[in-house]
């Protein structure tokens, strides 16, 4: 062996023989060390071996890596072999050629062995520049990071091709240790977001780039990247005025949508947010006036122009003239109208049953002591809720502004920002967290909540001393769990609640048209107590003090209604389709998450490209418990509508963002309704930080929608039965249908043909379909035993006379005119099924079989009778 060791290549062959025979590691190590000792120049010998063998170029632990690592250790024991001067420079020149090809695990050992940090800096920069101009942008950046060359390089030049190749993580590593480079990069990205800047001027010179993804290089992507970097590097946002302005403008558009399209924000609430968003920024004020002209009228725009003190030259046509006509005094009739409107709302929404004097707003530690004496009593039942300022796209978990604790006769509202400030001033930060932890950990006190895991996650982000509260919690009842059980119950559980009239008869047609369907806790309150919650204050600025009276009533109601729901369900759980021992089966469970929200395999933070969607590197020993589609509810980001339609097809409760919705809306919906976020690419990085762990999933955007659906169902262990397929309307997500006989449907079709413009056009929830789709879909038979059926009280009204359109009692017009000719003449068709929300009409067909064959991997056996339905 000693003779062989005199030649590096002979030594390599001997080592390769041991390596292939899988000899003991100790023996291989001894042979390597003997070989190094026999070489005239071990450092040159290692390069000879690496240059003649290519095994080290792959990933993982190769023989080349093993030899290099052993030499690094051996040199520490034999420092005399270290080279210097001209000889070292020659070795450094050779190793640089190897570094351009070697995997990441070899970089650090080789840089250390050949002392590259001592090499001539200009020589190293020249070598990296050579790699760059050959198109090896990734390798040039990695070598620059390892050799700490970034301060002497052009940040824009080095990072631009990496951004175009969707290598965001490498860009972040490149500037990670240099605050001045972080600021410079952010300024460059912000410049690219200037109005009028042509991004193609940047991308044009890199069109031949491998893995080039120009579709992801746009202002929206850059804006999200800038906000993530601002948060990660803690850089002053004022450094990026273009991106900040664009984000505020999107927030402004969102506020206008909530106020004037969705109509779910009060005037006071909306005004607070608009003022906070626009501030003194003239550019945003100008856009505000334009939006007001579009959504309101010249008078309203002129009032805001006066409030912002805008110069006349900035005002749109007509606003300046209107400004001159304005009278300073407030219009008394407008105030009276608003007062009447507030009174009318009381008829339609849940009302807090305790006096206003029993709602206590607590801002000092002394004020909280009386609360704790009443709350921390064995056998006590408390409702708990939390409020925070809407994030409107800000990175990170929201900070709780208000903690509500409801007892039978009173409600306590904790002003957390004020209490936290007082605790820091007095040096007693642990007082309040101690009592909160004591409350949650006491199994003798029943704590009620709705989506408690998300609330506690935000609470931990607000007060670090509360980070383990969720793990220590005992005696909790998450009514979101109960809500899920109610929804999946085989009994029509709504008949256990009061008769619900979603819209009272005296409401106008216009109110019926824009009233949004109830969801989340509001829907549960409506089902159990008879009236929904008034959620118009939900998006309030909860950090602003003093709170308005409407905010105080809203916050107290959100917590107190939990007590009433729980009391009613415990009195007669069977009538709601629940276990007779409701309290015994739920209270005391340590987990706050419902079965559908069970802690799943923690996702590895994917690259911003979203091209890969991996589970945790560390496999969990216990996979998530199997759930049915009825227990699984999701919100799909706006690039995943195809996935959403497939999941609806399989019975999953799916909400989908519209194309022009901002991704942040997904986080709001997820927190409010207890849904899992399905997203892809860069938005995952932002969204996953705003919800509880395991509640945001990044799908592989390179897969087709069907494969994405399979991926989601397998990850969350959703088991689909034949009865689940087509149990929801793929257009509007409704799971309630009206069964109509063929003869009755024939009458409806004939009536619609005599009524010009009838059919789909009259639907209160407009259904826009692809040209390839008609109004038929696959649905299971709807009878009284199935939860997806319409309540018995649902019925058709009209057309008793020729020319009348077919409509449900609630006003939904059936889309009977879209049924193709000849379908009604099929002898085998006896019934049709009509979606009670959008009016879409379904009938039996052959599409069911095709769906079954596509999703065999996730189907489970079911005893339910299943029919075959048509979806064209």
PEJOMO-V71733 format. One record per run of one state. SS is the DSSP state (H for helix, E for strand, - for the rest). FROM is the first residue (numbers start at 1). TO is the last residue. If there is no record, write none. Layout:
# PEJOMO-V71733
SS:FROM:TO
SS:FROM:TO
This chain:
# PEJOMO-V71733
-:1:1
H:2:5
-:6:7
H:8:20
-:21:24
H:25:38
-:39:41
H:42:52
-:53:54
H:55:57
-:58:62
H:63:77
-:78:78
H:79:81
-:82:84
H:85:99
-:100:103
H:104:113
-:114:115
H:116:118
-:119:120
H:121:133
-:134:136
H:137:147
-:148:149
H:150:152
-:153:154
H:155:164
-:165:167
H:168:175
-:176:178
H:179:192
-:193:199
H:200:206
-:207:213
H:214:216
-:217:218
H:219:233
-:234:236
H:237:239
-:240:240
H:241:261
-:262:266
H:267:278
-:279:281
H:282:295
-:296:297
H:298:308
-:309:311
H:312:314
-:315:318
H:319:325
-:326:331
H:332:345
-:346:348
E:349:349
-:350:355
H:356:358
E:359:362
-:363:364
H:365:375
-:376:380
E:381:388
-:389:399
E:400:406
-:407:410
E:411:415
H:416:426
-:427:429
H:430:441
-:442:445
E:446:449
-:450:451
H:452:462
-:463:463
H:464:466
-:467:468
H:469:472
-:473:475
E:476:478
H:479:488
-:489:492
H:493:496
-:497:508
H:509:514
-:515:519
H:520:529
-:530:531
E:532:532
-:533:548
H:549:571
-:572:572
H:573:576
-:577:581
H:582:586
-:587:594
H:595:597
-:598:626
E:627:627
-:628:628
H:629:631
-:632:632
E:633:636
-:637:640
H:641:649
-:650:652
E:653:656
-:657:663
H:664:673
-:674:675
E:676:679
-:680:682
H:683:687
-:688:695
E:696:698
-:699:704
H:705:715
-:716:717
E:718:718
-:719:719
E:720:720
-:721:721
H:722:724
-:725:736
E:737:741
H:742:753
-:754:759
H:760:762
-:763:788
E:789:789
-:790:795
E:796:797
-:798:806
E:807:808
-:809:812
E:813:813
-:814:815
H:816:818
-:819:822
H:823:825
-:826:830
E:831:835
-:836:840
E:841:843
-:844:846
H:847:854
-:855:855
H:856:858
E:859:859
-:860:869
E:870:870
-:871:872
